Amino acid sequence: YNLCDNAIKYNVEGGSVTMSVGERDGKAFVSVADTGIGIAPEHQSRIFERFYRVDKSHSKASGGTGLGLSIVKHAVQYHHGTVELHSEEGKGTTICILLPKE
């Protein structure tokens, strides 16, 4: 839910959100991509930290706490998976969850 919610919140007007599922390298994946504002390179290494928010003013308006992506990452790691982030400012963000099939 959090990945879809973020993709909608941080998208541009008229933008799109795409969700994909499948298999890659013998692992199951779920990917959520948006055509939104993207994440600046200097923030990308920190967005999975608890309470970290790139735009504090937007988070206050939308009710964000900075916990969602941290919870996603920990839940995925608990199931021996990984989370990948691909983002470019002004073009959008893709977050991919990879989980072992067994």
N, C-alpha and C positions, 0 to 999 in steps of 0.2 A: 504494500500500500504506500509506504513512504516514498519509494522511488517514483511511482506514478504521480503522487501528490506534488513532489518537488518539481517534476517535469512540467506539470501544469502551472504551478505557482511562478516559476522562473522562466516561463515562456513569453514570447512576444505576442501581441495581439494578432490573431489570425495564424499563429504558429501551429505546428503539429507535434503530436506525441506518438511514437511508434513503439510497440512492444513486440518482441520476438522471442520465441522459444525454440530450442533444438538441441543438437549434439555437436560438440567441437572437441577434438582431441580425446575422444572417449569419455567426455564429461557432459553432463546436462547443463544447459545454460538458459538464463532468462536475461534479456537485455531490454532496457528502457532508454529510448533516445528522444531528445527534443530538439526543436529548432530555436531555442531560446537564447538568453543572453550569454551563456557560456560562463566558464570560471577562469579567472586570470591565473596564469601559470604559478604565480607566487602563493596562491591559496590552495592549489590542487593537492599538495602533500599534506594539508592540514584538515581538509573538510570532513574526514572520518574521525577526528578527535571530538571527545565529549565537549559540549557547549561551544564549539567553534562555529562562528557565523561569519560569512563573508560580508554581508550587508546587514548590519544590526538594525538599521531603520526599517528595512523591508521585513525583517523577522518580527519586529514589534508589531507592525501593521498586520501581518498574517498569523501572528500567534506562535511563531517558531521558537524553539528553545535551544536548538543546536544539538539535540540528542538523536534525532532520527537516523542519520547516516551512521552514527556510531553504533546504534543498536543493530542496524542492518549488517554492518561489518562483523560485529561480534556474533550474531546469530549464524551468519554464513561460516565463519571460522569454527564455530562449535560443531558444525556439520562437515568439517574438513574441506571447506570450499574457499574460494578466493573471490575478491571483488576487483574489477578493473574499471578505471576511469579514463575516458577520452573526452577532452573538452577543448573548445576553442572559443575565445571571446567573440561575441557577435554572430556565432554560427551554431552554437548549441553544445549539448552534453549527451554523452552516452555512458551509462553505467551497466556493466555486465557482471552477472553473478554466475560463477562456475561451481558446480557441485559434482562430487563423485557419484557415479551411477549406482554403486553398490554400497 
